[in-house]
Amino acid sequence: MTAEGHGGPPAGQNGPLAGVRVVELAGIGPAPFCAMLLADLGADVVRVGRPGGGPGEHDLLDRGKRAISVDLKHERGPASVLALAEQADVLIEGFRPGVAERLGVGPEQCWEVNPRLVYGRMTGWGQDGPLASNAGHDVGYIALTGMLHAIGRKGGPPQVPANLLGDFGGGSLYLAVGVLAGVLQARAGGRGQVVDAAIVDGAAHLGSMLFGMANAGAWNTERGTNLLDTGAPYYDVYETSDGEHMAVGALEPQFYAELLERLGLTGQVPDRDDPANWPELRNKLAEVFAQRTRAEWTEVFDGSDACVSPVLSMTEAADHPHLNARGTLVRPDGVLQPAPAPRFSSTPTPPPRPVPSPDAAVLADWQVRGADDLLSSGAIHGKEA
């Protein structure tokens, strides 16, 4: 076995999480994204998948990781995972509650070989509660938290924000913060713990500002009537003459004044501070935006503080000058994808690395005990380079 697997961390790999080892029990959606984020930041992440169930060539959620296949139904399958867990700082799984324990790789089983391991659990409903064992998806999780209800226009139905708010915002990011906090605590106190990252908890937590505004009487539960939910005409999107859209976020008075100036509407619109005037104001803005193309309006607002931006598709965003200058979207090997974020001044993150193919070389890299016996048993699948 070589010292480096395909797609694995190169010699001298940088990043703020360099030296942190993560085992990811392969799943879908939020758990893989959390592991990808950790890999982006320099962690050595090993994705443990099922035989024949490796990552797809274009599955960006598996970029930067190494991969190995383990048959957990094989008599030596659980031992293979535990051997990796023994050398790891973090293990991430996204099974329903109780499944990992039945497979022989639950927290208590892992702590027998590595008491310092932080055990990250990613679910929609959480590890307990009446719905804990139920199936679910992003849209249902955010529905119960009140967050889905808050998104949409007045008089219309709730609008589903893809799976960004629940799976990735309320799920992956909270799991990442949780396991990193767990690692800090384990290094200080010598003992790992379970991180119960439930999408319902995270999605609700993301709504903290809205709950605060509602408590203060500044947020109405009637959708599309508030400052930030398209209720206010100066925080909305408007169609242009070519069927495209411009996003307007002119909340502050000085930015709003510049918006009106660039639109040629100074002194021609009603007072925006009175919500009774919002329908008339919206009509005025819509009428003017409809007179030019998106490209023309982009030029009008270029360099201004009016807080107006063109609404771009993902492919169009890749060509925007600002995103190009920052390298926000990159094309390693011709594959368009977001660059790692956030950025660090002293420990810059490595560029995105390829999606891995199963490779047992990680066993040697991690100095896994009994690696040869596990390989010969047939529980582990993957090339030995």
Secondary structure per residue as TSV (DSSP state, phi and psi in degrees):
chain	resnum	aa	ss	phi	psi
A	1	M	-	360.0	139.2
A	2	T	-	-81.9	172.2
A	3	A	S	-86.5	1.3
A	4	E	S	-147.3	127.1
A	5	G	-	-88.8	163.1
A	6	H	T	-60.8	127.1
A	7	G	T	78.9	2.3
A	8	G	-	-80.2	177.2
A	9	P	-	-66.3	125.5
A	10	P	-	-70.8	163.4
A	11	A	T	-57.3	135.1
A	12	G	T	71.7	24.1
A	13	Q	-	-54.4	137.2
A	14	N	-	-105.4	-174.3
A	15	G	S	116.2	150.2
A	16	P	T	-63.6	-20.8
A	17	L	T	-103.4	15.5
A	18	A	T	-56.6	132.1
A	19	G	T	96.8	-14.1
A	20	V	-	-85.2	130.0
A	21	R	E	-108.6	132.3
A	22	V	E	-129.6	130.8
A	23	V	E	-103.4	126.1
A	24	E	E	-114.7	118.1
A	25	L	E	-80.7	114.3
A	26	A	-	-56.0	137.4
A	27	G	-	-149.3	-150.1
A	28	I	S	-126.9	151.8
A	29	G	T	70.5	-114.5
A	30	P	H	-67.5	-37.2
A	31	A	H	-65.3	-48.0
A	32	P	H	-59.8	-36.4
A	33	F	H	-66.7	-40.1
A	34	C	H	-59.1	-46.4
A	35	A	H	-64.7	-36.0
A	36	M	H	-63.2	-42.3
A	37	L	H	-60.4	-43.3
A	38	L	H	-64.7	-39.3
A	39	A	H	-65.6	-40.3
A	40	D	H	-56.8	-34.3
A	41	L	T	-88.2	7.1
A	42	G	T	106.4	-3.0
A	43	A	-	-68.1	150.9
A	44	D	E	-89.8	100.2
A	45	V	E	-105.0	128.0
A	46	V	E	-113.2	116.4
A	47	R	E	-85.9	119.7
A	48	V	E	-100.5	106.1
A	49	G	E	-110.1	177.6
A	50	R	-	-83.9	151.2
A	51	P	T	-55.9	129.8
A	52	G	T	79.8	2.3
A	53	G	-	-117.5	40.0
A	54	G	-	-69.2	168.1
A	55	P	-	-66.6	149.3
A	56	G	-	-74.3	157.9
A	57	E	T	-58.5	-33.6
A	58	H	T	-107.9	17.0
A	59	D	-	-81.7	92.8
A	60	L	G	-64.6	-20.2
A	61	L	G	-66.5	-12.2
A	62	D	G	-107.1	9.4
A	63	R	T	-66.7	150.6
A	64	G	T	75.3	-1.0
A	65	K	-	-99.0	169.2
A	66	R	E	-106.1	162.3
A	67	A	E	-135.6	149.3
A	68	I	E	-148.6	149.3
A	69	S	E	-108.9	130.4
A	70	V	E	-130.7	130.3
A	71	D	-	-86.9	99.3
A	72	L	T	-70.0	-13.0
A	73	K	T	-88.2	-10.1
A	74	H	S	-71.3	148.9
A	75	E	T	-60.3	-25.9
A	76	R	T	-103.3	5.6
A	77	G	H	-61.3	-54.4
A	78	P	H	-58.4	-38.0
A	79	A	H	-62.2	-32.8
A	80	S	H	-65.3	-43.6
A	81	V	H	-66.8	-42.3
A	82	L	H	-63.9	-33.1
A	83	A	H	-65.7	-36.7
A	84	L	H	-70.4	-43.0
A	85	A	H	-60.7	-31.3
A	86	E	T	-61.0	-28.8
A	87	Q	T	-100.0	2.5
A	88	A	-	-102.4	162.7
A	89	D	S	-93.9	-31.9
A	90	V	E	-139.2	141.9
A	91	L	E	-124.0	134.8
A	92	I	E	-119.7	131.6
A	93	E	E	-140.0	153.5
A	94	G	-	-127.5	31.1
A	95	F	-	-78.2	166.6
A	96	R	-	-67.3	155.9
A	97	P	T	-54.1	133.0
A	98	G	T	93.3	-18.4
A	99	V	H	-67.4	-45.7
A	100	A	H	-60.2	-39.6
A	101	E	H	-62.7	-43.6
A	102	R	H	-64.6	-30.4
A	103	L	H	-79.4	-10.4
A	104	G	T	90.6	16.0
A	105	V	-	-130.5	32.0
A	106	G	S	-76.4	178.5
A	107	P	H	-57.4	-48.9
A	108	E	H	-61.8	-39.4
A	109	Q	H	-65.6	-37.8
A	110	C	H	-69.8	-38.9
A	111	W	H	-68.1	-21.4
A	112	E	T	-63.6	-29.0
A	113	V	T	-103.7	-18.5
A	114	N	-	-153.6	88.3
A	115	P	T	-63.0	-18.6
A	116	R	T	-88.4	-2.1
A	117	L	-	-67.1	132.7
A	118	V	E	-92.5	123.0
A	119	Y	E	-106.9	102.9
A	120	G	E	-91.8	123.5
A	121	R	E	-115.1	122.5
A	122	M	E	-112.5	114.1
A	123	T	E	-138.4	169.6
A	124	G	S	-81.0	-45.7
A	125	W	S	-97.6	-14.5
A	126	G	-	101.9	174.6
A	127	Q	S	-81.9	-12.0
A	128	D	S	-144.7	177.0
A	129	G	S	105.1	162.1
A	130	P	T	-58.6	-28.7
A	131	L	T	-99.2	3.8
A	132	A	T	-54.3	-35.9
A	133	S	T	-92.7	-0.9
A	134	N	S	-79.6	152.3
A	135	A	-	-71.5	161.5
A	136	G	-	-174.2	169.1
A	137	H	-	-142.7	168.8
A	138	D	H	-43.6	-50.9
A	139	V	H	-59.9	-36.3
A	140	G	H	-72.9	-37.6
A	141	Y	H	-63.6	-47.7
A	142	I	H	-73.1	-21.8
A	143	A	H	-64.1	-41.5
A	144	L	H	-76.6	-17.1
A	145	T	H	-88.1	-8.7
A	146	G	T	90.9	-9.0
A	147	M	T	-73.5	-40.4
A	148	L	T	-64.8	-39.3
A	149	H	T	-58.7	-29.0
A	150	A	T	-81.4	-8.1
A	151	I	S	-106.7	119.0
A	152	G	S	145.6	174.6
A	153	R	-	-94.3	159.1
A	154	K	T	-58.4	129.9
A	155	G	T	81.1	-4.1
A	156	G	S	-109.4	174.4
A	157	P	-	-77.4	164.8
A	158	P	-	-59.0	145.2
A	159	Q	-	-107.9	127.1
A	160	V	-	-78.7	120.3
A	161	P	-	-86.4	57.2
A	162	A	T	51.7	-143.0
A	163	N	T	-116.2	33.4
A	164	L	I	-79.9	-41.5
A	165	L	I	-70.9	-41.8
A	166	G	I	-88.3	-72.6
A	167	D	I	-52.8	-52.3
A	168	F	I	-95.1	-41.2
A	169	G	I	-73.9	-56.7
A	170	G	I	-81.6	-13.8
A	171	G	I	-106.8	-76.3
A	172	S	I	-55.6	-47.6
A	173	L	H	-67.3	-35.6
A	174	Y	H	-72.1	-34.8
A	175	L	H	-65.2	-41.1
A	176	A	H	-62.0	-47.6
A	177	V	H	-61.4	-41.4
A	178	G	H	-63.9	-46.5
A	179	V	H	-70.5	-33.5
A	180	L	H	-68.3	-38.8
A	181	A	H	-63.2	-38.2
A	182	G	H	-64.2	-39.0
A	183	V	H	-63.4	-43.1
A	184	L	H	-60.6	-43.6
A	185	Q	H	-66.7	-40.4
A	186	A	H	-64.9	-37.6
A	187	R	H	-70.5	-27.9
A	188	A	H	-85.0	-38.2
A	189	G	H	-107.6	-9.4
A	190	G	S	81.6	6.0
A	191	R	-	-136.6	132.7
A	192	G	-	-80.2	178.8
A	193	Q	-	-157.0	168.2
A	194	V	E	-85.0	133.9
A	195	V	E	-106.5	108.8
A	196	D	E	-92.3	93.8
A	197	A	E	-99.1	103.4
A	198	A	E	-103.2	133.6
A	199	I	H	-61.3	-36.1
A	200	V	H	-62.6	-37.7
A	201	D	H	-66.8	-48.2
A	202	G	H	-66.1	-42.3
A	203	A	H	-63.4	-41.2
A	204	A	H	-63.9	-41.1
A	205	H	H	-63.4	-35.8
A	206	L	H	-61.0	-24.9
A	207	G	T	-88.5	15.7
A	208	S	H	-54.9	-43.4
A	209	M	H	-64.3	-40.2
A	210	L	H	-67.4	-40.4
A	211	F	H	-61.3	-40.1
A	212	G	H	-63.4	-43.2
A	213	M	H	-64.4	-39.1
A	214	A	H	-64.2	-41.1
A	215	N	H	-63.1	-29.8
A	216	A	T	-89.1	2.6
A	217	G	T	77.9	15.4
A	218	A	-	-104.5	7.0
A	219	W	-	-138.1	122.8
A	220	N	-	-94.0	135.6
A	221	T	S	-73.6	-5.7
A	222	E	S	-77.2	115.6
A	223	R	T	-57.8	142.0
A	224	G	T	74.0	23.2
A	225	T	-	-123.3	6.1
A	226	N	S	-109.6	176.3
A	227	L	T	-62.0	-38.1
A	228	L	T	-113.3	10.8
A	229	D	T	-119.6	30.4
A	230	T	T	78.0	5.7
A	231	G	-	-68.6	-44.9
A	232	A	S	-80.9	127.0
A	233	P	T	-66.7	-16.7
A	234	Y	T	-93.8	12.0
A	235	Y	E	-140.0	80.5
A	236	D	E	-163.7	-176.6
A	237	V	E	-118.7	147.8
A	238	Y	E	-131.5	140.1
A	239	E	E	-78.9	141.4
A	240	T	-	-100.8	175.9
A	241	S	T	-65.8	-20.5
A	242	D	T	-99.6	15.5
A	243	G	S	81.2	6.7
A	244	E	-	-94.1	-169.8
A	245	H	E	-140.5	153.0
A	246	M	E	-118.8	139.4
A	247	A	E	-98.3	130.4
A	248	V	E	-116.1	126.9
A	249	G	E	-135.2	46.4
A	250	A	-	-85.1	70.3
A	251	L	-	-74.6	-49.1
A	252	E	S	-73.0	147.6
A	253	P	H	-56.0	-41.5
A	254	Q	H	-68.5	-33.2
A	255	F	H	-73.0	-37.4
A	256	Y	H	-64.8	-39.1
A	257	A	H	-62.3	-39.9
A	258	E	H	-69.1	-35.8
A	259	L	H	-57.1	-50.0
A	260	L	H	-63.2	-39.0
A	261	E	H	-62.7	-46.1
A	262	R	H	-69.1	-27.5
A	263	L	H	-84.5	-8.9
A	264	G	T	74.2	30.6
A	265	L	-	-115.8	9.5
A	266	T	T	-58.2	126.3
A	267	G	T	76.9	6.7
A	268	Q	S	-116.6	8.4
A	269	V	S	-127.6	156.6
A	270	P	-	-74.1	168.1
A	271	D	-	-61.6	122.3
A	272	R	T	-74.8	-17.5
A	273	D	T	-73.9	-11.4
A	274	D	S	-103.3	108.2
A	275	P	G	-55.3	-21.5
A	276	A	G	-64.1	-21.5
A	277	N	G	-89.7	-6.5
A	278	W	H	-60.6	-41.1
A	279	P	H	-59.0	-44.3
A	280	E	H	-65.6	-42.5
A	281	L	H	-63.2	-42.1
A	282	R	H	-61.3	-43.2
A	283	N	H	-61.7	-40.0
A	284	K	H	-62.9	-47.5
A	285	L	H	-63.7	-44.0
A	286	A	H	-62.4	-40.0
A	287	E	H	-62.4	-41.7
A	288	V	H	-73.6	-45.3
A	289	F	H	-60.4	-29.8
A	290	A	T	-73.4	-4.8
A	291	Q	T	-89.0	-12.5
A	292	R	S	-136.0	164.7
A	293	T	-	-78.0	166.4
A	294	R	H	-60.2	-41.9
A	295	A	H	-62.3	-39.4
A	296	E	H	-66.6	-43.2
A	297	W	H	-68.0	-34.1
A	298	T	H	-60.4	-40.5
A	299	E	H	-68.1	-39.3
A	300	V	H	-60.2	-40.9
A	301	F	H	-96.6	3.2
A	302	D	T	-60.0	126.5
A	303	G	T	78.1	4.4
A	304	S	-	-93.0	168.1
A	305	D	S	-103.2	25.1
A	306	A	S	-79.0	-7.5
A	307	C	-	60.2	50.2
A	308	V	E	-122.9	130.4
A	309	S	E	-136.8	148.9
A	310	P	E	-71.5	144.1
A	311	V	-	-87.3	109.6
A	312	L	-	-104.1	150.4
A	313	S	-	-76.3	170.9
A	314	M	H	-62.0	-39.3
A	315	T	H	-71.9	-36.1
A	316	E	H	-67.1	-36.4
A	317	A	H	-59.5	-32.0
A	318	A	T	-63.7	-20.1
A	319	D	T	-103.2	5.0
A	320	H	-	-73.0	134.8
A	321	P	H	-56.5	-40.4
A	322	H	H	-67.1	-46.2
A	323	L	H	-66.1	-34.1
A	324	N	H	-64.2	-44.5
A	325	A	H	-62.6	-36.0
A	326	R	H	-87.5	-13.5
A	327	G	T	68.8	34.6
A	328	T	-	-65.1	-39.9
A	329	L	E	-116.2	134.0
A	330	V	E	-128.7	167.3
A	331	R	-	-131.7	62.4
A	332	P	G	-64.6	130.4
A	333	D	G	56.1	27.1
A	334	G	G	79.2	8.0
A	335	V	-	-101.4	112.6
A	336	L	-	-68.0	129.5
A	337	Q	E	-163.1	159.0
A	338	P	E	-70.7	144.0
A	339	A	-	-74.7	159.8
A	340	P	-	-57.2	145.9
A	341	A	S	-146.1	151.6
A	342	P	S	-76.7	-169.9
A	343	R	-	-112.2	151.6
A	344	F	-	-128.2	136.8
A	345	S	S	-76.4	-35.8
A	346	S	S	-101.4	-25.7
A	347	T	S	-127.6	70.1
A	348	P	-	-58.3	145.1
A	349	T	-	-75.5	150.2
A	350	P	-	-71.8	157.0
A	351	P	-	-65.7	158.6
A	352	P	-	-55.4	133.8
A	353	R	-	-105.8	164.3
A	354	P	-	-65.3	160.0
A	355	V	-	-68.3	131.0
A	356	P	-	-84.3	160.4
A	357	S	-	-107.8	152.9
A	358	P	B	-55.3	132.1
A	359	D	B	-149.8	117.8
A	360	A	T	-76.1	-0.3
A	361	A	T	-60.5	-23.9
A	362	V	H	-61.0	-27.2
A	363	L	H	-61.1	-39.5
A	364	A	H	-72.8	-41.9
A	365	D	H	-58.0	-42.4
A	366	W	T	-87.7	-0.5
A	367	Q	T	53.7	49.3
A	368	V	-	-68.5	129.8
A	369	R	T	-69.1	136.7
A	370	G	T	70.1	24.4
A	371	A	H	-58.1	-43.9
A	372	D	H	-64.1	-40.7
A	373	D	H	-65.5	-40.5
A	374	L	H	-64.8	-40.5
A	375	L	H	-64.7	-45.0
A	376	S	H	-69.6	-21.3
A	377	S	H	-70.9	-22.4
A	378	G	T	91.3	1.4
A	379	A	S	-74.0	-29.3
A	380	I	E	-105.6	134.1
A	381	H	E	-118.5	136.9
A	382	G	-	155.6	149.1
A	383	K	B	-67.0	148.9
A	384	E	-	-111.2	101.9
A	385	A	-	-80.9	360.0
